[in-house]
Amino acid sequence: HHFFFFLQPHNIPAVMSTEVTEVYVDVPELGWTRAVVDTPGDAESTVTLSIDASELPEGQEAQVTVPAAKLHPVRFGAFDPTEFDLFRIGDLHAAPLLFCLTARYEAALTPQGSLTTKQQYHRMGEMVLSVNPFQSMTYNSNDARAECLSALEEYHGGRSNPSSVSPFAVPHVWHVADNAYRNAMKAPLPGIQRQEQAVLISG
């Protein structure tokens, strides 16, 4: 299967105070960040913004004036940090996508609303997107791998059981490896040879 993920360009129509109170702005040395609209303008003018000073590099002004065409409006509720599938983001633009990844990593919640460990992996259709945590994560440990292998054997051995739940309800790179291995080891139909598998890793 092939999946295509299109991100909108950051040009936007008029920024009006009655419609847009917060925007995403691409700050040098920081990247996309959120800002409050102080002085609105239309698509042909400039907009004055206030940015949280704690997020800015030292010496960077907290109030900036930016061409409106270089901003992207914050659409509240565009993403849910408890949702694992990034294709469900309601605003397909680089800024909300990055903020969704940050929210899932910094303030991970289960669908039931309880706190859990930081989320490194995210699903995009059949693809898995990983954020480098720059630290060891418990769900990548040898103990977690042993538990996962045990759960996989139980799951694949009892798929006829409606109560059988995949151990990969939460995205994980092991899911990619498991799918590739099992699809390589089984023939899709009687009399048809097994199919070679390929895993593309990009970063």
SEFILUM-386025 format. One line per 2 residues: for each residue x, y, z of C-alpha. Coordinates in steps of 0.001 Angstrom, whole numbers, plus 524288, in hexadecimal, padded with zeros to 5 digits. Layout:
X/Y/Z  ... .
//
This chain:
80000/80000/80000  80475/80DF1/7FD5B .
800AE/81960/805EE  802B5/827A1/80291 .
802D8/83216/80D10  800F9/83FDB/807D6 .
80463/84BAE/8103E  7FE63/858C7/80D3E .
80739/86435/809BE  807B9/86E71/81454 .
8012B/8792B/80C60  7F411/87CB5/8125A .
7E8FC/88634/80F9E  7E63D/89234/817DD .
7E995/8919A/8264E  7DE2B/897FD/82D67 .
7DD64/89A42/83C14  7CF52/89590/83C85 .
7D30E/88895/83645  7E154/885E4/83990 .
7E6F9/888E8/84700  7F29F/87FB5/8466E .
7FB79/87BD7/83B2F  8074B/87377/8384B .
81361/87B1A/8344F  82067/875C8/82F7A .
82A9F/87C10/83865  8390F/87B88/83462 .
840FF/871FC/83CD4  8345F/86D26/84319 .
82B6B/86877/83842  81CA2/868B2/838BA .
81726/86E56/8454C  80A2E/873EE/849C0 .
807CA/8826B/84B52  7FC9E/88B52/84F4C .
7F796/8950D/8454A  7F904/8A2EA/84AC4 .
7F653/8AACC/83E7D  7EF27/8A3B3/83393 .
7F08B/8A630/8251C  7EC72/8A0C6/81806 .
7F42C/897BB/80F2A  7FB47/8A32F/808D4 .
7FF9D/8A9C7/8157D  80767/8A69B/821B1 .
802B0/8A164/82EC6  8083B/8A47F/83C2D .
809D6/89886/844E3  80DC7/8958C/852E2 .
815C8/88931/8553C  8184E/882E9/8626F .
825D0/8881E/865F4  82967/87B65/86CDB .
82917/8745B/85FBD  831D5/87E00/85899 .
840A3/87DDE/856FB  847B7/887A3/85F8F .
846CF/89557/85A26  83B26/89272/8515C .
8300D/89C57/85223  82366/89704/857E3 .
81B3A/8A003/84F39  81D3F/89ED2/840A6 .
8171B/8A405/8343E  815A2/899D5/829AA .
80F6C/899B5/81C0D  80207/8937F/81D67 .
804D8/88A67/811F8  80F71/8839C/81A09 .
8063B/87FD3/82521  7FD2A/87461/82727 .
7F112/87593/82FE2  7EFD8/86CF2/83BE6 .
7E3B3/864A5/83A35  7DFF9/8604B/847D4 .
7DC35/851FC/84887  7E369/84EED/83BD6 .
7EA65/8439A/8427E  7E88E/83AD2/84E3C .
7F537/836EE/8553E  7EEB2/82A33/85972 .
7ECAE/8263B/84B32  7F788/81D8D/845D0 .
7F437/81F0D/83753  7F9AB/82BCB/831F2 .
7F0C1/82AC5/82615  7E5CF/82F02/82F33 .
7EBA9/83C98/830EF  7E18E/84652/82C4B .
7EB80/85045/8275E  7F5B9/84A46/81E63 .
80080/85445/81FDA  80E69/852CC/824E4 .
80C0C/85B45/830FE  80076/853FB/83719 .
806D4/8470C/83370  81317/84AB0/83B09 .
80B23/84FC0/8467F  80358/84310/846B0 .
80FF2/83B19/84763  814C4/843ED/85263 .
80804/842C1/859F1  8080E/833F3/858B1 .
81609/8332F/85D74  81581/83D39/8685A .
807EF/83AC6/86DC2  8041F/82D27/86989 .
7F64E/828E1/86CEC  7EF2F/81C1E/86ADC .
7E205/81C2D/863E3  7DC2F/81A98/87182 .
7E2A4/82764/8759D  7ECC8/82209/87F18 .
7FB23/8259E/87E53  8048E/81BD8/8788B .
81297/81B8E/873D8  8171E/8250D/8696D .
81310/820F5/85BCA  81E6D/81F05/8526A .
81702/81827/84782  80BD9/81D27/83F2E .
803EF/816DA/8344F  801BF/81C5A/826AE .
7F954/8122D/8200F  80250/8065A/81F23 .
80E70/80E87/821CA  8146D/810CA/82F2D .
81A9E/81DDE/83270  8248D/81E11/83D79 .
82923/829DE/84535  8371A/82883/84A43 .
83593/8295E/85923  84457/82A72/85B88 .
842B2/82151/8671B  83F79/8131D/86A0C .
830D9/81060/869EA  82ADF/80578/871FA .
8228E/80081/866A9  82EEF/7FDF8/85EA5 .
8359A/7F5B7/86929  838BE/7E731/8688E .
82E2B/7E480/872B1  8242F/7EBD0/86A6D .
82896/7E42F/85E67  826A7/7D739/86579 .
81903/7DB4A/869B3  815F4/7DFB3/85BE4 .
81A7C/7D2D4/855D0  81240/7CB3F/85F83 .
80652/7D3AA/85CA5  80896/7D22E/84E03 .
808A8/7C36B/84EB7  7FC12/7C3AA/85674 .
7F5D7/7CD6E/84D36  7F998/7C6A7/8407C .
7F600/7B98E/84622  7E85E/7BDD1/84A28 .
7E388/7C72A/83FC9  7D684/7C019/83F6C .
7D446/7C48B/84D5C  7CCE8/7D190/84CDA .
7D311/7D598/859BE  7E0CD/7D437/85448 .
7E716/7E1C2/8541D  7F336/7E4EB/84C3C .
7FEEA/7E8FA/85487  800D5/7F3A3/84A60 .
7F4BD/7FB82/84D92  7FF28/805C2/8508F .
808AE/8080A/84528  81635/80207/84636 .
82152/7FF4A/83CC0  82042/7F0F4/840B1 .
81302/7F0B8/839F8  819AB/7F3C7/82CFA .
82377/7E8C9/82F25  818C7/7DF2F/83327 .
81082/7E22B/82725  81C25/7E0ED/81DF6 .
82070/7D3F9/823EA  812FD/7CDB2/823FA .
80FD1/7D241/81629  81CEC/7CCE4/81174 .
81AC3/7BFBF/81800  80D10/7BD18/81321 .
807CB/7BB83/80568  7FC85/7C4E0/80267 .
7F4D2/7BA0B/7FB9B  7F6A4/7AB5D/7F9A8 .
80009/7A8C4/7EE70  805C4/7B671/7EED4 .
813AE/7B862/7F363  8170C/7C076/7FF37 .
81956/7CEC7/7FC61  825D5/7D5E5/7FF84 .
8244E/7E16B/808B4  82B40/7EE7B/8095C .
82BAB/7F81E/814B8  82F27/8062D/81181 .
835A0/80D8E/81CAF  837D8/81BFE/81AAF .
83C64/82697/823F6 .
//
